[in-house]
């Protein structure tokens, strides 16, 4: 069984290009996580939803999406691990 996620039009074209440009600018883990936190606090959908949509539509490279998603997932996993140790 195949599931398809149809997020719809999340942004207009200029906003999409601006977000993709921001994703490309951030290189360090700290920059990525800081941007994610700001973005998620100001938007209805979390950043990972947009990254997945961009990846599906081939708006960003697999390498860029991987860098961002792995960084965000590693942060979440470390937060979960810290809570388990308490």
ABEGO torsion letter per residue (X at the ends): XBBBBBAEBABBAAAAAAAAAAAAABABAAAAAAAAAAAAAABABBAAAAAAAAAAAGABBAAAAAAAAAAAAAAAAAAAAAAAAX
